């Protein structure tokens, strides 16, 4: 393999790794690995483990092309879900039904000013 082919493979592998991590972390939140592995398992019809995700994340093993393809198929669904959540947040503040009630006045301390 020539140096150019090796460099190209390295760049494409890094792109696939970043894509997998970006979709997993952004699509599934802080504790993303277990639900993401489960989702990939369902899409691919074969087990994808948290250990495999960790190997890919830490660059110990390359991301298989079939995993990248599954992530490509999953990404639009995650984007739609995230857009729906963002729309719901924007909508609630764009069309408030009633303004929030005012803050109550503080109750005066009956012992205020009495030296003890």
N, C-alpha and C positions, 0 to 999 in steps of 0.2 A: 504494500500500500504506500502510495506517495505521501509526502508531507502535506500536500494540499488536501488530499482525500482525508487524511487523519485529522487535520485542522477542521475541515468541514464537518466531519463526524462529531468532533468535540463540540463545535458550535451547535449543531442540531441536537446533540444529547443535552447540552445545557439548556437549550430552549425548551425541550420536552420536560426536563426536570422542573424548570421554573413554571411552566404551564400547569403541571400536576400540583405543585405546591400552592400556586396562586388560586387555582380552582378549589382545592381542598380547604385551605385556610380561610379564604373569603366566603366560600359557600357553606362551610360547616362550623365556623366559629372557633373559639379558643380551644375547645377539646375536639378538634376536627378529625383526628386520625381514625378512631373507631367507627364513627358514622360514615366517613368517606370510604374506608376499606370495605365496609358492609355494602355501601352503594355500588362501588366498583365490582364487588363480587356479584351483585345482582345483575348488573349490566353485562358483565363478561361471561357469566355462567360458570365461573371457576373461582376458587378462593383467592382473595387478595388479602394478605394479612397486614397488621400494623407493623410487624417486623419488616416486611417488604417496603412499606412506605418509609420507614426509618432508614433503611439502606439507601433508598433513592434520595431521600432528603439529605443525608450525610455524604452523598456521592460515593458510597461504598460499592454500589452496583448501578449499572445504567438502567434507565426506565425502558421497559420493553415497548416496542412500537404499538403492540395491541393495547397496552394500557393507555398510551397517549391517545390512540384513536377513541377509546372509550371516554376519556376525559373530554375530547373534542365534541363527542355526542352529548355529553352531560352539560357542558358549559352554557349552551343557550337556555336550558331549563333553569339553571342557577341564576343567570342574568335576569330572566323573566321574574323569578321569585323575588330577587333583590329589588327590582324595579317596582314590583307590586307593594313591597314593604315600604319603600321610599314614598310611593304615591299615597299610601295610607297615612303616613306621618305628615306629609305636606297637606293632605286634605283636611285632617283634623284641625290644623292650625289656620288653614285658609278659610274655613267655614265654621267658626265657633257657634254653637247653638245659643249659649248664654255665657256672658262673661263670668269669670270666676268671682266668688263672693269676696268682699273686702276683708282685709285682715281685721280681726276683732281688736278693740281697744284693750290695752293691758289693764288688768285689774289692779287698782292701787293697793299698795301694801299698807294695811291699817297700822302697822308698827313703824312705818317710815318716819324718821325724824325723832323717835323716842330713844333716848340714850339708855343703854343697859349696862 
